[in-house]
């Protein structure tokens, strides 16, 4: 299992970012190997982002080649560079049922 953390600044208003997240969410529900995605806003920095939970590194890498992944910069009008960090999951608190 892998965790991917993405943070970025957007040229959109908060309302536009929220609307874009909601509009794109159904497409993410169909992504193979994506177990969960948590959207967030860092109130201190004004950055937006997401935490992705992947079943495997292969699923994450395959997604990064898709049009959906490639369209993120344009969809959110990302200002500057987005930051992406990737982590191996070493333990989970609650096992899936």
N, C-alpha and C positions, 0 to 999 in steps of 0.2 A: 504494500500500500504506500502511496506517495501523497504528500501535501505540496501544493503549489500556492504561493502567496504572490498576488499581483497588486501593486499600488501605482496610482497615477493621478495627475492633475488634469482636470477637464476644462475645456473652454465653454462648456454648457452650463446653464443654470442648474441649481439643485433639482428643481422640478423636471427639467429636461433629462437629467441623468437618471432620476427615478423612473421616468416614463420609458427611457431606453432600456433600462434593466428589465422592466416588466415586459416590454415588447420582445426582447431577445430570449427571455427565460424559457418559453416553450421549446425553442431550438436546442437549448442546453439539456433539457430533460431527455432528449433523444440521443445524446452523445454517448457512444459505446464506451464503457469503462469509467464514466464519471459517476461516482457514488453520491456526491453531494457538492453543492456550491453555496457558500455563504457570501453575501454581498455586504459591504460595510462602507462607512464614511468615517474618516479620522477627523474628529471635530477640531483638534488642535492644529492640524496642518491644512485642512480643507481637502485632503486627498481622498479619493475613492479607491475601491479595490474589491478583491474577492479572494476567498480561500477555497481552493478546489481540493476535493478528496478523490484521488484516483485509485482504481483497483491495482494498477501496475504502471511502471515506467513506460512500457510499450504503449498503453492506452493514452497516456499523457503526450508522448511524442507523436503519436498518430494524430491526435487532435490538433496539435500545434501546426500541422500542415494543412488543415482544412480552411475553407473560405470563411467559416464562422470565426475561427481564431484570428485569421489575417485581417478581418474587418473591424477588429476592436478599436484600433487607432482612429479610424474614420467615424465609427459609430459614436464614440465618446469625445471626439475632437480632443484627443490627448495632446496636452501641452508639454513639451520637453520629452524626456525619456521615461517610459514606464519601468518600474522595477519589478523583477521577477526573481523569487527565491524558491528553491525546491528542496524538500526534505524527505528522507525516508522515515516512515512511521516505525518506531521501535517497540511501541506498546500501546494498547487501547485500554481506557478505563472500563468501558462497558462493552461487552461482546455483543455483536449483532444477534438478534433472535432468529 
